[in-house]
Amino acid sequence: MIVILVLYNYEPRFNDDEIRLGMSAPFSGNKSDLGEDIYTGANAYFQSINDKGGVYGRFIRLLTRDDRYEPRLAIKNAKLFVKKDKIFAFFGTVGTPISKAILPIAIKNEIPFLGAFSGADFLRKDKNPLILNARVSYKEETEKLISYFVDKKQFTRIAVFYQNDSYGRSGLRGVREALSKRNLKVIGEGSYKRNTLSVGNALYEISLTRPEAIILVGTTMPVAQFIKRARKKRKIIKNINFGTLSFVNPKLLLKTLNYKSKNIIFSQVVPSPWTSRTKQVIEYREIMSKYYPKSDFGFISLEGYFVAKMTVQLFRDVGENFTKSQFVQKMQQLSLLIQSSTRNKSESTECPCLHRVHLIVYKNKMFEPLLERSDEK
């Protein structure tokens, strides 16, 4: 009798009692609103799921560590998440430089990297199966802004104010590419150092070029400082237009500017958290009111909420008994659905994927669509 032994590559199935997600974000300093809002929106949804018994009986725990928007701290956080907390996935990492610092650790340890709060190119161009983006890219946001300023307003003199790091340069590239398609070039640019308010040199350089519109690829407080000073500078055109990317918190920006919102256009990847009548946004308002009644609604917490829904959808669709490889395969499938802006009707459709750019203005004490109502049907 001959016995034939067949060897299989054995991959253990996920059998933890809970699903641990690690979020490195700024929870102190002048970027703390970003971390707090992403966390609040996401955790509100996770708590609502946990109160219903979790996902196949597993509760979701969103663990956080403060990186103050500094890559060196984020790297320490990531290593602790992996070694101490034994997380299943990184979740909602805030910022391009932070994502760039953490991603190699995620890849090395084969840990999924879900829903980073960044539209950077490097999270998209290589199509790494461990990365799942929920939002559109900065390239798509800058294209939408340039389309408005150049194609609709007929401006030809566009400048860029940007943060001098991977985030800012990603936005700058997007503006250059969008202008190049229209046979135009950036006529002026100026940068500032991350985690500072040193915008003076950038403002001086840009003011020399007399732009009609300035794309602001920065964080909230430096952008607010830039707008304040630009409005006072004689060399800047009186009715200069400003366009911000979604990394800027519109409510905090306007509060800092004493709600002087004239000629400021906000690019966002979610519809209005206050006025949208879509089922998903109405649900967001209800759940936020229940779990965080003292927190205001906002674009950033709504994005965190949507990313949490996407994450829960993944765990539901992969089933109760799964391997990490099967989870990553589901990530790839969902990524394709997001990219094609379609839904697979045979699976859960609970995730309203963030695949649109919404241009928004503030008037009559409300955020409104710039050109037309952009709520999804």
Secondary structure, 3 states (H helix, E strand, C coil): CCCCCCCCCCCCECCCCEEEEEEEECCCCCCHHHHHHHHHHHHHHHHHHHCCCCECCEEEEEEEEECCCCHHHHHHHHHHHHHCCCCCEEECCECHHHHHHHHHHHHHCCCCEECCECCCHHHCCCCCCCEECCCCCHHHHHHHHHHHHHHHCCCCCEEEEEECCHHHHHHHHHHHHHHHCCCCCCCEEEEECCCCCCCHHHHHHHHCCCCCEEEEECCHHHHHHHHHHHHHCCCCCCCCEEEECCCCCHHHHHHHCCCCCCCEEEEECCCCCCCCCCHHHHHHHHHHHHHCCCCCCCHHHHHHHHHHHHHHHHHHHHCCCCEHHHHHHHHHHHHHHHHHCCCCCCCCCCCCCCCCCEEEEEECCEEEECCCCCCCC
